[in-house]
Amino acid sequence: MFSTQGITLVRGGRTLLSQATLAAPAGVFTAIIGPNGAGKSTLLKCLSGELHADQGSVMLDGKPLSSYRSEEIAARRAVLPQTSTLSFPFTLREVVALGIRSGASSQPIYDVGRRVSEALERVGLGHYPDQLYALLSGGEKQRVQLARVLCQVWEPVKDGIPSALFLDEPTSSLDLKHQIGVLELARDYASAGGCVVAVLHDIDLASVYADHVVVLKQGRVHASGAPEVVVTRKMLSQVYGLSDEMIELKWGMKQLA
């Protein structure tokens, strides 16, 4: 579905990505992991079309992403950024409805109210849809934004064509219960035939929920593959700079290759 081939991105004299190649097929939950500053969010932004690489290509269904109109891309993928700021006194219902309008050019709005309600229920916020968004906690705001994103690409597969969720640190402000809830939602979306790409910091959660893990180090893809193959002592040492003592303290007796 979505893929990058050898993309390089330089900003302010700094190389943020270097020859980065990633494949994110439909039906797969792909997690991007790596230390701070590795280029994870930058890679996601290139994949979604928000940033344009200096070299290499970004593809959607085998065609250059640049060949699609913006409304066509919006109908195929939705992006949850790390942070979202709203200056107006929107209610939860109004914020989530923005997602439907983002993809409305290619999908009929059968019932805005019902879809918004379903989306809020799925993120555990269906009990007060008329609450002002500005009064929510950081974690609640993050879940509202996830509901908005879901509304944009509600069906993982529509008329035989898969959609994609791009999630940039979707669990960063959440407690453990809601972290698990969000990742289960993402896994279910991929299991239903959609594409999911998520930037995650928690290696354990990535290993449990993702089908495929891509490890970045200094803008380069260090490793990619199934979690049990990629998450090893050697990788943790080389990429994160962890000593054997640190690994034992974090993972204890868990078997790591």
Residue pairs with C-beta under 8 A, 6 or more apart in sequence:
1 24
1 25
1 26
1 60
1 61
1 162
1 164
1 195
2 24
2 47
2 58
2 59
2 60
2 65
2 77
2 164
2 195
2 197
3 21
3 22
3 23
3 24
3 58
3 59
4 20
4 21
4 22
4 43
4 46
4 47
4 53
4 56
4 57
4 58
4 59
5 21
5 56
5 57
5 58
5 59
6 19
6 20
6 21
6 55
6 56
6 57
7 17
7 19
7 20
7 21
7 43
7 46
7 53
7 55
7 56
7 57
7 58
8 15
8 17
8 18
8 19
8 20
8 53
8 54
8 55
8 56
9 15
9 16
9 17
9 42
9 46
9 51
9 53
9 54
9 219
10 16
10 54
15 219
16 39
16 42
16 219
17 39
17 42
17 43
17 46
17 53
17 219
17 220
18 218
18 219
18 220
19 56
19 220
20 39
20 43
20 46
20 56
20 216
20 219
20 220
20 221
21 56
21 221
22 30
22 32
22 43
22 47
22 214
22 221
22 224
24 30
24 47
24 164
24 195
24 197
25 195
26 157
26 162
26 164
26 193
26 194
26 195
27 162
27 190
27 191
27 193
27 194
27 195
28 190
28 195
28 196
28 211
28 212
29 186
29 187
29 189
29 190
29 196
29 198
29 209
29 210
29 211
29 212
30 195
30 196
30 197
30 198
30 210
30 211
30 212
30 213
30 214
31 197
31 198
31 199
31 200
31 206
31 209
31 210
31 212
31 213
31 214
31 227
32 40
32 43
32 44
32 197
32 198
32 199
32 200
32 213
32 214
32 216
33 40
33 199
33 200
33 201
33 203
33 206
33 213
33 214
33 215
33 216
34 40
34 215
34 216
34 217
34 222
34 239
35 217
35 239
35 240
35 241
37 218
38 216
38 217
38 218
38 219
38 239
39 216
39 218
39 219
39 220
40 199
40 216
41 82
41 168
41 169
41 199
42 51
42 219
43 216
44 79
44 166
44 168
44 197
44 199
45 51
46 52
46 53
46 58
47 58
47 166
47 197
48 77
48 79
48 166
49 58
49 65
49 73
50 79
52 66
57 64
58 64
58 65
58 66
59 65
60 68
60 73
60 76
65 73
68 76
71 105
71 106
72 106
74 102
74 103
74 105
74 152
75 103
75 105
75 106
75 107
75 153
75 163
76 153
76 161
76 163
76 164
77 153
77 163
77 164
77 165
77 166
77 195
78 99
78 102
78 103
78 149
78 150
78 152
78 153
78 163
78 164
78 165
78 166
79 149
79 166
79 168
80 145
80 146
80 149
80 165
80 166
80 167
80 168
80 170
81 145
81 168
82 168
82 169
82 172
84 141
84 145
86 95
86 133
86 134
89 132
89 133
89 134
90 132
90 133
90 134
91 129
91 130
91 131
91 132
91 133
92 120
92 125
92 128
92 129
92 130
92 131
92 133
92 136
92 144
92 147
93 113
93 116
93 120
93 129
93 130
94 133
95 133
95 144
95 145
95 148
96 116
96 119
96 120
96 144
96 147
96 148
96 151
97 112
97 116
97 148
97 151
98 148
99 119
99 147
99 148
99 149
99 150
99 151
99 152
100 109
100 112
100 115
100 116
100 151
100 152
102 152
103 151
103 152
103 153
107 154
107 158
109 115
115 151
115 154
116 129
116 147
116 151
117 126
117 129
119 147
119 148
119 150
119 151
119 154
120 126
120 129
120 144
120 147
122 147
122 150
122 185
123 143
123 144
123 146
123 147
123 150
123 181
123 182
123 185
124 143
124 178
124 181
125 140
125 143
125 144
125 147
133 141
133 144
136 144
137 173
138 173
139 173
139 174
139 175
139 178
141 173
142 170
142 172
142 173
142 174
143 174
143 178
143 182
146 167
146 170
146 182
146 185
149 165
149 167
150 165
150 185
153 163
153 164
153 165
153 194
155 163
156 162
156 163
156 189
156 190
156 192
156 193
156 194
157 163
157 192
157 193
157 194
162 193
162 194
162 195
163 194
163 195
164 194
164 195
164 196
164 197
165 186
165 189
165 194
165 195
165 196
165 197
165 198
166 197
166 198
167 186
167 196
167 197
167 198
167 199
168 198
168 199
169 199
169 200
169 201
170 182
170 183
170 186
170 198
170 200
171 178
171 179
171 182
171 183
171 200
171 202
171 205
172 201
174 182
179 202
179 205
180 205
183 198
183 205
183 208
183 209
184 209
186 196
186 198
186 209
187 196
187 209
189 196
190 196
190 211
198 210
200 206
200 210
203 231
203 236
206 213
206 227
206 231
207 213
207 227
207 228
207 231
208 227
210 227
211 226
212 224
212 225
212 226
213 223
213 224
213 225
213 226
213 227
213 230
213 231
214 221
214 223
214 224
215 221
215 222
215 223
215 224
215 230
215 235
215 239
216 222
217 238
217 239
222 235
222 238
222 239
223 230
223 235
223 239
224 230
228 257
229 257
231 256
232 256
232 257
233 244
233 247
233 256
233 257
234 257
236 242
236 247
236 256
237 243
237 244
237 247
242 250
247 256
